Amino acid sequence: MKSRLFLLSLVAIVLFGCKNDEPVNQSERVLSFDVYQAGTSAPAGIRRVSTNGATMTTTFSTGDKAGVFAVKNGQILEAVNNLCLTLNSSGVWVPARTVMYDAAYESAVFYAYFPYAESTTIEPGATDPLASMAAEYSIPADQSSADRYASADLMYSGACVINELHAIRLPLQHKMALVNVELPNRSYSFTNEGIAPYVIVAPTNVVFTLGENEVKPFFDEPTQSYMLVVRPETSAVLSVAYDNAGETHTAQISNLADIWAGEYARYTIDGGADLHTHTLQVGDYLLADGGLLSKDADAGEIAAAKASIVGVVCKLTTTDGIQADYPNCKHAVVLSVKEGKGKWSTKGSTNSDENAAGWKTWYTEYGIAPLSTDKAASIDVSELTEVGYEYTKAWLAVPSDLELGGYQVPVKDGFETYYTAWVESNPLPAVTTGWYVPSLRDWLNIKAEESALASSLARIDADAFAWTDESTVYYWSSNIRSAVAMWTFTGKDLSSPTDQLFHPDTKDSRIYRMLTAF
């Protein structure tokens, strides 16, 4: 097993007398401070732990704290002795106390560092007063959270002086080294606001060891990589163990001594991260291997992928119920490219003896609530919810040989037979929920996106929706009406949404079309 090293050095800037002539709009009687990474612009309020994947440039975020010292003639000036600066939402570093301008500051030099610690001391008479702090700095072994990762990454400035408007600009340099490790991973990062990365393949049981001690890197979701701050030029070996596709793998990184202060190194193990940037849209295609194909792909791409397309995205984001069982399935709901016809059960009605034995309301014991036992007009469409996944799960949990009061009623034998055959003949990638029958609300959502969905289905010659203005068809929903009657969806463009709902007996043969989510 091989690891490849990519060593990219940050620009090394020696900061002596960092005088800046840019005007700063501050009171002439109050000192102001501006802290930022050397070689970058002033902070923009971005979370500091969100490291630029191309350059590893770091910025700061609201609430971050830095410290600053003022030194004159080898002595620390008391008013600026480890003065705490806090970045506010406007990108301004606010000192813990106001420091009034005094002529003494004109011949003083200023040093800043990050992250702030109340106990920090410096050697004011030394050429590099903060060097001893860096030498003694304790890097936390657990860097798994944003705050812990940030606290590991010591930065400080060289000697900086006050400018004409009493503002001190303090460019920081990284004093530690950064290791960036990519393990085998295949994922999509969406440009859509609020939609988390979609990970198809990722290692499990990942353990990092530095020397003889276990360490916990920060996992950066946008780059799907592990970031670990280490002491520069360390002789320690970084070991990585992880499981992938049922097998345990190990790798060792033994040249950390080549990473100097302020540098970072990228290590790619077993191919590293295969990352895709994608704008998720209704009408996009889900592939059998979990991959995605844009609905706007050219004809050649569509033709090449056609045989592996299992569904079309019909709604962005998923439901709380889905995410409770599948925490990673929060990106989209997908409509099958195929449909078929079948019964829900072979039973058309229950008799009085069966009803008296408990079959009239058998479903209440399995979490299946009747939407309405009356006609569609009694349904408040605005209160319908996306419960297709939950109700399909409930139907599957009903025993095939359910007996009440000495009677067995086949309330789902048709559904069970059809669903089993469907699942076997329409396999899904492991990153999905599995197939489920839409609820009425799911169907109304599909109808609202009919134009985009119909276009995507037509591009791959998939089964078109069966509804037309000239005929009435019925698609099964997972909503029950009574012991052996279900609610179905017609899809016709009628005067009221409730006109699209109908309640046939379960023994009638109607159309199945499935959903899944990823």
C-alpha positions as CSV (number, residue, x, y, z in Angstrom):
1,M,0.0,0.0,0.0
2,K,1.5,3.3,-1.0
3,S,1.0,6.9,0.1
4,R,1.8,9.8,-2.1
5,L,3.1,13.0,-0.6
6,F,2.3,16.5,-2.0
7,L,4.2,19.1,-0.1
8,L,3.1,22.7,-0.7
9,S,4.7,25.5,1.3
10,L,2.9,28.6,2.5
11,V,4.7,31.8,1.6
12,A,7.2,32.4,4.4
13,I,7.0,36.1,5.3
14,V,9.5,37.6,7.8
15,L,7.6,40.4,9.7
16,F,9.8,43.0,11.2
17,G,8.3,46.5,11.6
18,C,5.1,45.7,9.7
19,K,4.2,49.3,9.2
20,N,1.1,49.8,7.0
21,D,0.2,53.2,5.4
22,E,-3.3,52.2,4.6
23,P,-5.8,54.6,6.3
24,V,-7.9,52.9,9.0
25,N,-11.1,54.6,10.0
26,Q,-10.6,54.6,13.8
27,S,-10.7,57.2,16.6
28,E,-7.4,59.1,16.8
29,R,-7.4,58.6,20.6
30,V,-8.0,54.8,20.7
31,L,-5.7,52.0,19.6
32,S,-7.3,49.4,17.2
33,F,-6.0,46.0,16.2
34,D,-6.3,44.0,13.0
35,V,-5.3,40.3,13.0
36,Y,-5.1,38.1,9.9
37,Q,-3.1,35.4,8.3
38,A,0.1,36.6,6.6
39,G,-0.4,36.8,2.8
40,T,-4.2,37.1,2.9
41,S,-6.7,39.9,3.2
42,A,-8.4,40.9,6.4
43,P,-10.8,38.4,8.1
44,A,-14.2,37.9,6.4
45,G,-16.0,36.2,9.2
46,I,-15.7,32.7,7.7
47,R,-15.3,29.8,10.1
48,R,-11.6,29.5,10.7
49,V,-11.6,25.7,10.6
50,S,-13.0,25.8,7.0
51,T,-9.6,25.6,5.4
52,N,-9.3,26.5,1.7
53,G,-8.7,23.1,0.1
54,A,-6.4,24.5,-2.6
55,T,-4.1,26.6,-0.5
56,M,-4.9,25.7,3.2
57,T,-5.4,29.4,3.8
58,T,-7.2,30.0,7.1
59,T,-9.5,32.8,8.0
60,F,-11.2,33.6,11.3
61,S,-14.8,33.6,12.5
62,T,-17.0,35.6,14.9
63,G,-16.0,34.9,18.4
64,D,-12.5,33.8,17.8
65,K,-10.0,35.2,20.3
66,A,-6.4,36.3,19.8
67,G,-3.8,37.9,22.2
68,V,-1.6,40.9,21.8
69,F,1.5,42.2,23.6
70,A,3.2,45.6,23.4
71,V,6.9,45.7,24.1
72,K,9.2,48.7,24.7
73,N,12.8,48.6,25.7
74,G,12.6,45.0,26.5
75,Q,9.5,45.5,28.8
76,I,5.8,44.7,28.3
77,L,3.5,47.7,28.5
78,E,0.9,46.8,31.1
79,A,-2.1,48.1,29.1
80,V,-1.3,45.7,26.2
81,N,-0.1,42.7,28.3
82,N,-1.8,39.6,26.7
83,L,-4.7,41.8,25.8
84,C,-7.6,39.6,24.5
85,L,-9.1,40.5,21.1
86,T,-12.4,39.0,20.1
87,L,-13.6,39.1,16.5
88,N,-17.1,40.4,16.2
89,S,-19.7,39.9,13.4
90,S,-18.5,42.9,11.5
91,G,-15.0,41.6,11.2
92,V,-13.5,43.9,13.8
93,W,-11.2,42.7,16.6
94,V,-12.5,44.2,19.8
95,P,-10.1,44.4,22.7
96,A,-11.2,43.3,26.2
97,R,-10.6,46.8,27.3
98,T,-10.1,50.1,25.5
99,V,-6.5,51.2,25.1
100,M,-6.1,55.0,24.8
101,Y,-3.3,56.2,22.5
102,D,-0.1,57.4,24.2
103,A,3.1,58.7,22.6
104,A,4.9,55.8,24.2
105,Y,3.3,53.4,21.7
106,E,5.1,55.1,18.8
107,S,8.4,53.4,19.8
108,A,6.8,50.2,21.0
109,V,6.5,46.9,19.0
110,F,3.4,44.7,19.0
111,Y,3.1,40.9,18.8
112,A,-0.1,38.9,18.3
113,Y,-0.8,35.2,18.6
114,F,-3.7,32.8,18.1
115,P,-5.5,31.1,19.8
116,Y,-5.8,33.2,23.0
117,A,-4.9,31.7,26.4
118,E,-5.1,33.7,29.6
119,S,-1.9,32.1,31.0
120,T,0.3,33.0,28.0
121,T,3.6,34.8,28.7
122,I,6.4,35.9,26.4
123,E,10.1,36.8,26.7
124,P,10.0,40.6,25.9
125,G,13.8,40.9,25.8
126,A,14.3,38.1,23.2
127,T,14.8,38.5,19.5
128,D,11.6,36.5,19.0
129,P,9.6,37.0,22.2
130,L,7.1,34.3,21.3
131,A,9.5,31.6,20.3
132,S,9.5,30.0,23.7
133,M,5.7,29.8,23.6
134,A,5.9,27.9,20.3
135,A,8.6,25.5,21.7
136,E,6.5,24.7,24.8
137,Y,3.1,24.6,23.0
138,S,1.1,21.5,23.8
139,I,-0.8,20.3,20.8
140,P,-4.0,18.5,21.8
141,A,-4.3,14.9,20.7
142,D,-8.0,15.3,20.1
143,Q,-8.6,17.7,17.3
144,S,-11.9,16.2,16.2
145,S,-14.0,19.3,16.8
146,A,-13.8,22.6,15.1
147,D,-12.7,24.4,18.3
148,R,-10.1,21.7,19.2
149,Y,-8.6,21.8,15.7
150,A,-8.4,25.6,15.8
151,S,-6.8,25.6,19.2
152,A,-4.1,23.3,17.9
153,D,-2.9,25.6,15.2
154,L,-0.7,28.1,16.9
155,M,0.0,31.3,14.9
156,Y,1.8,34.5,15.8
157,S,3.2,37.6,14.3
158,G,6.6,39.2,14.1
159,A,7.3,42.7,15.5
160,C,4.7,45.2,14.2
161,V,4.5,49.0,14.8
162,I,1.7,51.5,15.1
163,N,0.6,53.3,12.0
164,E,-0.3,57.0,11.6
165,L,-4.0,56.5,12.7
166,H,-3.1,54.4,15.8
167,A,-4.1,51.1,14.2
168,I,-1.9,48.1,14.5
169,R,-2.0,45.5,11.7
170,L,-0.8,42.1,12.9
171,P,-0.2,39.4,10.2
172,L,0.1,36.0,11.7
173,Q,2.3,33.0,10.6
174,H,1.5,29.4,11.3
175,K,4.1,28.0,13.7
176,M,2.9,24.4,13.5
177,A,2.6,22.0,10.5
178,L,-0.6,20.6,9.0
179,V,-1.1,17.1,7.7
180,N,-4.0,16.5,5.3
181,V,-4.9,12.9,4.7
182,E,-7.4,11.6,2.1
183,L,-8.7,8.1,2.5
184,P,-10.7,6.2,-0.2
185,N,-13.9,8.2,-0.5
186,R,-16.5,8.9,-3.2
187,S,-18.8,11.8,-2.6
188,Y,-20.7,14.8,-4.0
189,S,-20.5,18.3,-2.6
190,F,-23.7,20.3,-3.6
191,T,-23.8,23.9,-4.5
192,N,-27.3,24.0,-3.2
193,E,-27.5,26.0,0.1
194,G,-28.2,23.8,3.1
195,I,-27.7,20.4,1.5
196,A,-24.9,18.4,3.1
197,P,-22.3,16.4,1.1
198,Y,-23.5,13.1,-0.2
199,V,-21.1,10.3,0.6
200,I,-21.3,7.1,-1.4
201,V,-18.1,5.3,-0.3
202,A,-16.2,6.2,2.9
203,P,-13.9,4.2,5.2
204,T,-15.1,3.1,8.6
205,N,-13.4,2.5,12.0
206,V,-10.7,5.0,11.1
207,V,-7.9,5.2,13.7
208,F,-4.9,7.6,13.6
209,T,-1.8,7.0,15.7
210,L,1.1,9.5,16.0
211,G,4.1,7.7,17.4
212,E,2.6,5.6,20.2
213,N,-0.4,7.8,20.9
214,E,-3.8,7.8,19.3
215,V,-4.8,11.1,17.8
216,K,-8.1,12.3,16.5
217,P,-7.9,14.6,13.4
218,F,-10.6,17.0,12.3
219,F,-12.7,15.7,9.5
220,D,-13.4,18.4,6.9
221,E,-16.7,17.7,5.2
222,P,-16.2,19.9,2.1
223,T,-12.9,18.2,1.2
224,Q,-13.8,14.8,2.8
225,S,-10.3,14.7,4.3
226,Y,-8.7,14.5,7.7
227,M,-6.7,17.4,9.1
228,L,-4.2,17.1,11.9
229,V,-1.9,19.8,13.3
230,V,1.5,18.4,14.3
231,R,4.7,19.8,15.5
232,P,7.0,20.8,12.6
233,E,9.8,18.5,11.6
234,T,8.6,15.8,13.9
235,S,10.3,12.4,13.7
236,A,7.1,10.6,14.8
237,V,5.4,8.2,12.4
238,L,1.7,8.8,11.6
239,S,-0.2,5.5,11.2
240,V,-3.7,5.1,9.8
241,A,-5.9,2.0,10.1
242,Y,-9.4,1.8,8.5
243,D,-12.0,-0.6,7.2
244,N,-13.0,-0.5,3.5
245,A,-15.4,-2.9,1.8
246,G,-15.1,-5.4,4.7
247,E,-11.3,-5.4,4.8
248,T,-8.9,-3.7,7.2
249,H,-6.2,-1.5,5.7
250,T,-3.2,0.2,7.2
251,A,-0.8,2.9,6.0
252,Q,2.2,4.7,7.5
253,I,3.4,8.2,6.9
254,S,7.0,8.4,8.0
255,N,8.4,11.6,6.5
256,L,6.7,14.2,8.7
257,A,10.2,15.6,9.4
258,D,10.0,17.2,6.0
259,I,7.1,19.5,7.0
260,W,8.4,22.8,8.3
261,A,6.6,25.3,10.4
262,G,3.9,27.0,8.3
263,E,3.8,24.2,5.7
264,Y,1.2,21.6,5.0
265,A,1.4,18.2,3.3
266,R,-1.2,16.2,1.5
267,Y,-1.2,12.5,1.6
268,T,-3.5,10.4,-0.6
269,I,-4.0,6.8,0.5
270,D,-5.5,4.1,-1.8
271,G,-6.7,6.7,-4.4
272,G,-7.9,9.3,-1.9
273,A,-11.1,11.2,-2.3
274,D,-13.1,11.2,-5.5
275,L,-15.0,14.4,-5.1
276,H,-17.7,15.8,-7.4
277,T,-19.4,19.2,-7.2
278,H,-23.0,19.1,-8.3
279,T,-26.1,21.3,-8.3
280,L,-28.9,19.0,-7.3
281,Q,-32.1,19.4,-9.3
282,V,-35.5,17.8,-9.7
283,G,-35.1,15.6,-12.8
284,D,-31.5,14.5,-12.0
285,Y,-30.7,10.8,-12.3
286,L,-29.7,8.4,-9.6
287,L,-27.4,5.6,-10.9
288,A,-27.1,2.0,-9.7
289,D,-23.7,2.7,-8.1
290,G,-25.0,5.6,-6.2
291,G,-23.7,8.2,-8.6
292,L,-25.6,11.2,-9.9
293,L,-26.1,12.5,-13.4
294,S,-27.5,15.9,-14.2
295,K,-30.7,16.2,-16.1
296,D,-28.9,18.7,-18.3
297,A,-26.2,16.2,-19.3
298,D,-25.7,15.9,-23.0
299,A,-27.2,13.1,-25.1
300,G,-24.0,11.1,-25.2
301,E,-23.7,11.1,-21.4
302,I,-27.4,10.1,-21.0
303,A,-27.0,7.3,-23.5
304,A,-23.9,5.9,-21.8
305,A,-25.6,6.0,-18.4
306,K,-29.1,4.9,-19.5
307,A,-28.8,1.3,-18.5
308,S,-27.6,2.1,-15.0
309,I,-30.2,4.7,-14.1
310,V,-32.6,3.5,-11.4
311,G,-34.5,6.7,-10.6
312,V,-35.2,10.4,-11.1
313,V,-34.9,13.0,-8.3
314,C,-38.4,14.2,-7.6
315,K,-37.9,16.2,-4.4
316,L,-34.9,17.8,-2.7
317,T,-34.3,16.9,1.0
318,T,-36.1,14.1,2.8
319,T,-38.2,13.6,5.9
320,D,-37.5,13.3,9.6
321,G,-38.8,9.8,9.5
322,I,-36.4,8.8,6.8
323,Q,-33.4,10.5,8.5
324,A,-34.3,8.8,11.8
325,D,-33.6,5.4,10.2
326,Y,-31.0,6.5,7.6
327,P,-29.2,9.6,9.0
328,N,-27.2,10.0,5.7
329,C,-30.3,9.9,3.5
330,K,-31.1,13.6,3.7
331,H,-30.4,14.8,0.2
332,A,-33.3,13.9,-2.1
333,V,-36.3,11.6,-2.8
334,V,-36.1,9.6,-6.0
335,L,-38.9,8.3,-8.3
336,S,-38.5,4.9,-10.0
337,V,-38.0,4.8,-13.7
338,K,-40.4,1.8,-14.0
339,E,-43.9,1.1,-12.9
340,G,-46.1,-2.0,-12.9
341,K,-49.6,-3.2,-12.1
342,G,-50.8,-5.5,-9.4
343,K,-53.3,-6.0,-6.5
344,W,-52.8,-4.9,-2.9
345,S,-54.6,-8.0,-1.6
346,T,-56.9,-10.7,-2.8
347,K,-59.5,-9.8,-0.2
348,G,-62.3,-7.5,-1.4
349,S,-64.2,-7.0,1.9
350,T,-64.5,-8.3,5.5
351,N,-67.7,-9.9,6.8
352,S,-69.4,-9.1,10.1
353,D,-67.8,-12.0,11.9
354,E,-64.3,-11.0,10.8
355,N,-65.0,-7.4,11.8
356,A,-66.2,-8.5,15.2
357,A,-63.0,-10.5,15.7
358,G,-61.0,-7.3,15.2
359,W,-60.4,-7.1,11.5
360,K,-62.4,-3.9,11.0
361,T,-59.6,-1.9,12.5
362,W,-56.7,-4.4,12.4
363,Y,-54.2,-1.7,11.2
364,T,-54.3,0.4,14.4
365,E,-51.9,-2.1,16.0
366,Y,-49.3,-1.5,13.4
367,G,-49.1,2.3,13.3
368,I,-51.2,2.6,10.1
369,A,-53.8,5.3,10.6
370,P,-56.7,5.6,8.2
371,L,-56.5,8.9,6.2
372,S,-60.3,9.0,6.0
373,T,-63.0,6.4,6.0
374,D,-65.3,8.7,4.0
375,K,-65.0,10.1,0.5
376,A,-62.0,12.2,-0.8
377,A,-63.9,15.4,-0.3
378,S,-63.6,14.9,3.5
379,I,-59.8,15.0,3.3
380,D,-57.9,18.2,4.1
381,V,-55.2,18.1,1.5
382,S,-53.2,20.8,3.4
383,E,-52.7,18.4,6.3
384,L,-51.4,15.5,4.2
385,T,-47.8,14.5,5.1
386,E,-45.0,12.6,3.5
387,V,-45.4,9.3,5.2
388,G,-44.8,6.9,2.3
389,Y,-41.6,5.6,3.9
390,E,-43.1,5.1,7.3
391,Y,-46.3,3.5,6.1
392,T,-44.5,1.1,3.7
393,K,-42.3,0.1,6.7
394,A,-45.4,-0.5,8.7
395,W,-47.1,-2.6,6.0
396,L,-43.9,-4.7,5.7
397,A,-44.1,-5.3,9.5
398,V,-47.6,-6.8,9.4
399,P,-47.3,-10.6,9.7
400,S,-48.3,-12.5,6.5
401,D,-50.2,-15.0,8.7
402,L,-51.8,-12.4,11.0
403,E,-54.7,-14.0,12.8
404,L,-57.4,-12.3,14.9
405,G,-60.2,-14.1,16.6
406,G,-59.5,-17.3,14.7
407,Y,-59.7,-15.6,11.3
408,Q,-56.9,-14.9,8.8
409,V,-57.5,-12.1,6.3
410,P,-55.0,-11.6,3.5
411,V,-54.9,-7.8,3.8
412,K,-51.5,-7.4,2.0
413,D,-50.7,-10.6,0.1
414,G,-50.8,-8.8,-3.2
415,F,-48.5,-5.9,-2.0
416,E,-46.1,-8.4,-0.4
417,T,-45.8,-10.5,-3.5
418,Y,-45.3,-7.4,-5.8
419,Y,-42.9,-5.6,-3.5
420,T,-40.7,-8.7,-3.0
421,A,-40.5,-9.2,-6.8
422,W,-39.9,-5.5,-7.4
423,V,-37.0,-5.3,-4.9
424,E,-35.3,-8.3,-6.4
425,S,-35.6,-7.0,-10.0
426,N,-34.8,-3.4,-9.2
427,P,-31.7,-3.3,-7.0
428,L,-30.6,-0.1,-5.3
429,P,-27.3,1.3,-4.1
430,A,-26.6,0.7,-0.5
431,V,-26.7,4.4,0.3
432,T,-30.5,4.6,-0.2
433,T,-33.5,3.8,2.1
434,G,-34.7,1.0,-0.2
435,W,-38.0,1.2,-2.1
436,Y,-41.2,2.4,-0.6
437,V,-44.7,3.2,-1.8
438,P,-45.6,6.9,-2.1
439,S,-48.2,8.4,0.3
440,L,-50.8,10.7,-1.1
441,R,-48.7,13.7,-0.1
442,D,-45.7,12.2,-1.9
443,W,-47.9,11.8,-5.0
444,L,-49.0,15.4,-4.8
445,N,-45.4,16.5,-4.6
446,I,-44.6,14.4,-7.7
447,K,-47.6,15.9,-9.6
448,A,-46.3,19.4,-8.8
449,E,-43.0,18.5,-10.6
450,E,-44.7,16.6,-13.4
451,S,-43.1,18.7,-16.2
452,A,-39.5,18.3,-15.1
453,L,-40.0,14.6,-14.3
454,A,-41.8,13.8,-17.5
455,S,-38.9,15.4,-19.5
456,S,-36.2,13.4,-17.7
457,L,-38.2,10.2,-18.0
458,A,-38.6,10.8,-21.7
459,R,-34.9,11.4,-22.2
460,I,-34.1,7.8,-21.1
461,D,-37.2,6.2,-22.6
462,A,-38.5,5.3,-19.1
463,D,-42.1,4.5,-18.2
464,A,-44.1,7.7,-18.6
465,F,-46.9,8.6,-16.1
466,A,-50.0,6.7,-17.1
467,W,-52.5,9.5,-16.4
468,T,-54.0,11.4,-19.3
469,D,-56.9,13.8,-19.7
470,E,-58.8,11.1,-21.5
471,S,-58.5,8.2,-19.1
472,T,-58.6,7.6,-15.4
473,V,-55.9,5.5,-13.8
474,Y,-55.1,4.7,-10.2
475,Y,-51.6,4.7,-8.6
476,W,-51.4,2.9,-5.2
477,S,-50.5,5.0,-2.3
478,S,-49.5,3.6,1.1
479,N,-52.5,5.3,2.8
480,I,-55.2,3.0,4.0
481,R,-58.9,3.9,4.0
482,S,-60.4,0.9,5.8
483,A,-59.7,-2.8,6.5
484,V,-59.4,-3.8,2.8
485,A,-59.6,-0.4,0.9
486,M,-56.7,1.9,0.0
487,W,-56.3,5.4,-1.2
488,T,-55.0,5.9,-4.8
489,F,-53.9,8.8,-6.9
490,T,-55.3,9.5,-10.4
491,G,-52.9,12.4,-11.4
492,K,-55.5,14.0,-13.5
493,D,-55.6,17.8,-13.8
494,L,-59.0,18.3,-12.2
495,S,-60.6,21.2,-10.4
496,S,-59.6,20.2,-6.8
497,P,-56.6,18.2,-5.4
498,T,-59.1,15.9,-3.7
499,D,-60.5,15.0,-7.2
500,Q,-57.1,13.2,-7.7
501,L,-57.8,10.9,-4.8
502,F,-59.9,7.7,-5.0
503,H,-60.5,4.6,-2.8
504,P,-60.7,1.3,-4.6
505,D,-60.8,-2.1,-2.9
506,T,-57.4,-3.7,-2.3
507,K,-58.4,-6.6,-4.6
508,D,-58.4,-4.3,-7.6
509,S,-55.4,-4.2,-9.8
510,R,-53.8,-0.8,-9.8
511,I,-50.4,0.7,-10.7
512,Y,-47.3,0.6,-8.4
513,R,-44.6,3.2,-8.7
514,M,-41.9,3.3,-6.1
515,L,-39.8,5.9,-4.3
516,T,-36.4,5.8,-2.5
517,A,-34.3,8.4,-0.9
518,F,-30.5,9.0,-0.6
